[in-house]
Amino acid sequence: MGHLFCQEDDSVLLSRASSGDSLSMQDTNYREDQFYIGITYNVLGDKTANVTQNGFSSGIHFGFIRDFPVNRRRNVAIGLGLGFSGNAYNQNLLISELDDSYTYTVLDDVSFTRNRFSTYLVEIPLEVRWRTSSVTQYDFWRVYSGFKFGYVFYNTSKYKGDPENSALTNINDMNALQYGLTLSVGYSNVNFHFYYGLNTIFNKDTIVTNTGERINMKAIKIGLMFYIL
């Protein structure tokens, strides 16, 4: 009986060792490579005097981030990705084209139903990532902070109102390179997301012609980010 008991015990130990080795191998390969999609409300920071936002200024963001763990537990990592972002800004600053240049007029007493400029960017997010996940735990807390570079490959401005409607594309007064700080905090797939632009949307030499003030507006984006494995 003792001999049989020893054989059974050895078999269990061997099975557990084998399972542990397998889990250990999984641990060394564990990473949080993720697709992401986000929806934000876009705010104009450092607005010129009398410039106001109206309506809902929205943004949509999606892409893929590759995860590079930097510690043995693999819950701290560097994330590097590639994505796309489309952003609309509804406000009362009319952009007009005149003799191959642009003028900027604050609409104080003008009747209009829409005045919006939009930007479309290819983006490179770079993140420092911390989470409470593991190879077997799929719902976890996360804090991802970082930096995002964006290249504006297309932009538009659309106005609908008095005295006539207008539409512009590829306004060269806009900075082609946009960059800022990012923060995503949340649990499981749903996360609060914040972006703060570090440079201006328009070139700093651009002025509002009817007031003589410089345009130093920056993009601030607040919303939700969803990470999908």
C-alpha positions in Angstrom: 0.0 0.0 0.0 2.8 2.4 0.8 4.5 1.7 -2.5 1.3 2.5 -4.4 0.8 5.7 -2.4 4.3 6.9 -3.3 3.7 6.3 -7.0 0.4 8.3 -6.9 2.1 11.2 -5.0 5.0 11.3 -7.5 2.5 11.5 -10.4 0.6 14.4 -8.8 3.9 16.3 -8.2 5.0 15.7 -11.7 1.7 16.9 -13.1 1.9 20.1 -10.9 5.5 20.7 -12.0 4.5 20.4 -15.6 1.6 22.8 -15.2 3.8 25.3 -13.3 6.4 25.2 -16.1 3.7 25.8 -18.6 2.3 28.8 -16.7 5.8 30.1 -16.2 6.3 30.0 -20.0 3.1 31.9 -20.5 4.2 34.5 -17.9 7.3 35.2 -19.9 5.3 35.8 -23.0 2.5 37.8 -21.4 1.9 41.3 -22.8 -1.0 43.7 -23.3 -0.9 44.3 -27.1 -4.2 46.2 -27.7 -6.4 47.8 -30.2 -8.0 51.0 -28.9 -10.9 53.2 -29.7 -11.8 56.4 -28.0 -14.5 59.1 -28.1 -13.8 62.6 -26.7 -15.3 66.0 -26.2 -12.8 68.5 -27.6 -12.2 71.8 -25.8 -10.2 74.8 -27.1 -7.7 75.9 -24.5 -6.2 79.4 -24.4 -9.0 80.8 -26.6 -8.7 84.3 -28.1 -10.9 86.9 -26.5 -14.6 86.6 -27.5 -14.0 83.2 -29.1 -16.5 80.7 -27.7 -17.4 77.1 -28.5 -21.0 76.1 -29.4 -22.5 72.7 -30.0 -20.7 69.4 -29.3 -17.1 69.3 -30.5 -16.3 65.6 -30.8 -13.3 63.4 -31.6 -12.8 59.8 -32.5 -9.6 57.9 -32.1 -8.5 54.4 -32.9 -5.3 52.4 -33.5 -3.1 49.7 -32.1 -0.5 49.7 -29.4 2.4 47.2 -28.9 3.2 46.4 -25.3 6.9 46.0 -24.1 7.0 44.8 -20.4 10.0 46.1 -18.5 9.7 44.1 -15.2 9.5 40.4 -14.2 5.8 40.5 -13.3 5.1 42.2 -16.6 2.6 44.7 -15.2 4.8 47.7 -16.0 5.5 48.3 -19.7 6.3 50.8 -22.5 3.6 51.1 -25.1 4.2 52.2 -28.7 1.5 52.4 -31.3 0.1 53.8 -34.5 -3.4 55.3 -34.8 -5.8 57.7 -36.5 -7.7 60.7 -35.0 -10.5 62.8 -36.4 -11.5 66.0 -34.5 -14.2 68.7 -34.9 -14.2 72.1 -33.2 -17.5 74.1 -33.3 -16.9 77.7 -32.4 -17.4 81.3 -33.6 -14.1 82.0 -35.3 -14.7 82.3 -39.1 -11.8 81.3 -41.4 -11.9 83.0 -44.8 -9.6 82.9 -47.8 -8.5 86.1 -49.4 -5.7 86.5 -52.0 -4.0 83.2 -51.2 -4.0 84.0 -47.5 -6.5 83.6 -44.6 -8.4 85.9 -42.4 -9.9 85.1 -39.0 -13.0 86.9 -37.8 -14.8 86.5 -34.5 -18.5 86.3 -35.2 -20.2 88.5 -32.6 -23.4 89.7 -34.2 -23.6 87.4 -37.2 -26.4 84.8 -37.7 -25.0 81.3 -38.5 -26.0 77.7 -38.0 -22.6 76.1 -38.3 -19.0 77.1 -38.0 -16.5 74.3 -37.6 -13.0 73.4 -38.4 -11.8 69.8 -38.3 -8.4 68.0 -38.2 -7.5 64.5 -39.3 -4.3 63.0 -37.9 -2.0 60.0 -38.1 -0.8 59.5 -34.5 2.0 57.8 -32.6 1.1 57.2 -29.0 4.0 56.5 -26.5 2.9 55.3 -23.1 4.3 54.3 -19.7 1.9 51.6 -18.6 1.0 50.2 -15.1 -1.7 47.7 -14.5 -2.8 45.0 -11.9 -3.3 42.3 -14.6 -1.6 38.9 -14.9 -1.7 36.1 -17.5 -4.9 34.7 -15.9 -6.6 38.0 -14.8 -8.4 39.9 -17.5 -10.3 42.5 -15.5 -7.9 44.9 -13.9 -7.0 48.5 -13.0 -4.7 50.4 -15.3 -2.9 53.8 -15.4 -1.4 54.6 -18.8 0.4 58.0 -19.1 2.4 59.2 -22.0 3.0 61.4 -25.0 1.3 61.5 -28.4 2.6 62.8 -31.7 0.2 63.6 -34.5 0.6 64.6 -38.1 -2.4 66.6 -39.6 -2.7 65.1 -43.1 -6.0 66.9 -43.8 -8.1 69.7 -42.4 -11.3 71.5 -43.3 -13.3 74.5 -42.3 -17.1 74.8 -42.9 -19.3 77.7 -42.4 -23.1 77.9 -42.9 -24.8 81.3 -42.3 -24.9 84.9 -43.4 -23.9 86.3 -45.8 -23.0 83.1 -47.6 -21.8 79.5 -46.9 -18.1 78.6 -47.3 -15.9 75.6 -47.2 -12.1 75.4 -47.1 -9.7 72.5 -47.1 -6.0 72.1 -46.3 -5.5 75.4 -44.5 -1.8 75.8 -44.4 -2.0 78.1 -41.3 -2.6 75.0 -39.2 0.4 73.3 -37.6 0.9 70.0 -39.3 2.6 68.6 -36.2 0.4 68.3 -33.1 1.7 66.8 -29.8 0.6 66.6 -26.2 0.4 64.7 -23.0 -2.1 61.8 -22.5 -3.5 59.9 -19.5 -5.9 56.9 -19.5 -7.2 55.6 -16.1 -9.8 52.9 -15.6 -10.9 49.4 -14.9 -11.2 46.6 -17.5 -12.1 47.9 -21.0 -13.5 51.3 -20.0 -11.1 54.1 -19.2 -11.2 57.8 -18.6 -9.0 59.5 -21.2 -7.4 63.0 -21.2 -5.2 64.7 -23.8 -3.6 68.1 -23.3 -2.0 69.7 -26.4 1.4 71.3 -25.8 1.5 73.3 -29.0 -1.0 75.5 -30.8 -3.4 74.3 -33.4 -2.6 77.3 -35.6 0.7 78.9 -36.4 1.6 81.4 -33.8 2.0 84.2 -36.4 -1.7 83.9 -37.3 -3.8 86.8 -36.0 -7.5 87.5 -35.7 -7.8 90.3 -38.2 -10.8 92.2 -36.6 -9.2 92.4 -33.1 -5.5 92.1 -33.8 -5.0 89.3 -31.3 -2.9 86.2 -31.9 -4.5 82.8 -32.0 -2.9 80.5 -29.4 -5.6 77.9 -29.1 -4.6 74.4 -28.0 -6.5 71.1 -28.1 -7.8 69.6 -24.9 -9.7 66.3 -25.3 -11.7 64.6 -22.5 -13.5 61.3 -22.9 -13.5 57.5 -22.8 -10.9 55.1 -24.2 -11.7 51.4 -24.8 -8.8 48.8 -25.0 -9.5 45.6 -26.8 -7.1 42.6 -26.9 
